[in-house]
Amino acid sequence: ELKVEQNPLFLSMQEGKNYTIYCNYSTTSDRLYWYRQDPGKSLESLFVLLSNGAVKQEGRLMASLDTKARLSTLHITAAVHDLSATYFCAVEGGSGNTGKLIFGQGTTLQVKP
Amino acid sequence: GAGVSQSPSNKVTEKGKDVELRCDPISGHTALYWYRQSLGQGLEFLIYFQGNSAPDKSGLPSDRFSAERTGGSVSTLTIQRTQQEDSAVYLCASSLAPGMNTEAFFGQGTRLTVV
């Protein structure tokens, strides 16, 4: 059974600092996704990572995927308050190429001014 | 439509009643998913539709839960004889098709409260 674990689960940081969120998963998968969720809102797609070594960047966020280590990272550079949200990684799981997603627990990021 | 649309956005129901939640996916998306988000369980997969058929129903928690999709478009998730533990946010997502290397897009969710 595929399991996805994120750490940390809660992160409080000052504006301007850098930090990394880690996403580990338990079985082989080549497709990993990062989503953002603001309080009371739905999930917004951030990154789609489809192969080993994939790296994508958008603004202050950069995501990478190491399929051999079964690890993805979401790196935050020079955090700003607007990045405060909960971040989920999700891995495609199950047999038959259904696109079904198994989610991590989520990392709640709080950026203090 | 421009995005995945769900209705109602909020639903309060009495324990034991049946509820229907609706999802209108992005036009042209053949894959449709239901997920449930609750404090204790996080985000859980419920069911996957490809067209009108549901090849993966493995996440439905009990036989009180059922879903259908018609015309390859709108889907309805029905919960019969609701229980308090059914209280959660029910999220619908759609994608072009599995294996197309595109992400799933989520609706705003239906917050279900069973009292």
Boltz contact constraints between the chains, C-beta under 6 A:
constraints:
  - contact:
      token1: [A, 33]
      token2: [B, 103]
      max_distance: 6.0
  - contact:
      token1: [A, 42]
      token2: [B, 106]
      max_distance: 6.0
  - contact:
      token1: [A, 42]
      token2: [B, 108]
      max_distance: 6.0
  - contact:
      token1: [A, 42]
      token2: [B, 109]
      max_distance: 6.0
  - contact:
      token1: [A, 43]
      token2: [B, 106]
      max_distance: 6.0
  - contact:
      token1: [A, 45]
      token2: [B, 103]
      max_distance: 6.0
  - contact:
      token1: [A, 48]
      token2: [B, 103]
      max_distance: 6.0
  - contact:
      token1: [A, 50]
      token2: [B, 101]
      max_distance: 6.0
  - contact:
      token1: [A, 97]
      token2: [B, 98]
      max_distance: 6.0
  - contact:
      token1: [A, 97]
      token2: [B, 99]
      max_distance: 6.0
  - contact:
      token1: [A, 98]
      token2: [B, 48]
      max_distance: 6.0
  - contact:
      token1: [A, 98]
      token2: [B, 56]
      max_distance: 6.0
  - contact:
      token1: [A, 98]
      token2: [B, 98]
      max_distance: 6.0
  - contact:
      token1: [A, 99]
      token2: [B, 31]
      max_distance: 6.0
  - contact:
      token1: [A, 99]
      token2: [B, 95]
      max_distance: 6.0
  - contact:
      token1: [A, 99]
      token2: [B, 98]
      max_distance: 6.0
  - contact:
      token1: [A, 100]
      token2: [B, 45]
      max_distance: 6.0
  - contact:
      token1: [A, 100]
      token2: [B, 48]
      max_distance: 6.0
  - contact:
      token1: [A, 100]
      token2: [B, 56]
      max_distance: 6.0
  - contact:
      token1: [A, 103]
      token2: [B, 43]
      max_distance: 6.0
  - contact:
      token1: [A, 105]
      token2: [B, 42]
      max_distance: 6.0
